[in-house]
């Protein structure tokens, strides 16, 4: 009985860890997409500046 409970807790812990890692990765990829968005804005400004000059 106790082994089953410990096994269940272990499964929950590993699932929680996987979920945390997944959340961190999705947050990082979100930041990356935000950065790439900023880069596209900067490159857009550069092309506008070169167009003006």
Secondary structure by P-SEA (a helix, b strand, c coil): caaaaaaaaaaaaaaaaaaaaaaaaaaaaaaaaaaaaaaaaaaaaaaaaaaac
